[in-house]
Amino acid sequence: MLRYPSLYIGQSLEKGRGIFTSEAIPADTIIEWSPVITMTATERVLLDQTRLHDYIFEWGEDASLCAMALGWIPIFNHAVPANCEYFMDFEEETMFIKTVRIIDPGEELFVNYKGDFDNTEAVWFQAK
């Protein structure tokens, strides 16, 4: 696992825990890299009945699997537009997060749960 040294977990306004930085981070910087544990569609049905539902990612070219990222990746909160973006390597079973702009000290880091940092499609907790 790789984690940018200035990252820390803190309390996010109205979102529980979140990822923050104590120092400025340049744009296009990989700030977290992690292996994932992949699970079958059958296992996902079971996970969807637990609190892990909010922390797993759809996985695979056809999104038929799911994955649990290790490290801090599951703690990143959602925003549109986000200041970071996540990338998946299905073959290597890894994920990484990269900044899309300069991040200021004390700022919370966000990803867009729909993939692209500026995707405006509603996520599952907004559709309710």
Secondary structure, 3 states (H helix, E strand, C coil): CEECCCEEEEEECCCEEEEEECCCECCCCEEEEEEEEEECHHHHHHHCCCHHHHHCEEECCCCCEEEEECCCHHHCEECCCCCEEEEEECCCCEEEEEECCCECCCCEEEEECCECCCCCCCCCCCCC
